[in-house]
């Protein structure tokens, strides 16, 4: 799921430099792949939406990354379900990385996420993602 999402973001960036039908097709296929793996709660996890015969639960990090990758190019109903899942995760997320990805994903959807508490940033990744999440949307490298 994450490699597909990052690929979509990279291809979207490349498309800003000029039309490329092959890349455009890959973006569409990637979005279809992500949407097909959306969990029942509207978010995403690291694999599929079902495992061992039961519904999989989504995670904050993967939900935020998928939202960033979908940009505004997906069906409005899908995006509303995903944004609702991201806001639910944001209320209960226990990590700086998860919170940052959720904020980045919501920012890519044109929404500002309010965080009620700051999490301890324990790694360089936490610090870097938090800095991106704190930046205005036009400075967010994950915004499409």
Beta strands, then each sheet from edge to edge (+ up, - down):
strand 1: 50-51
strand 2: 54-55
sheet 1: 1+ 2-
end
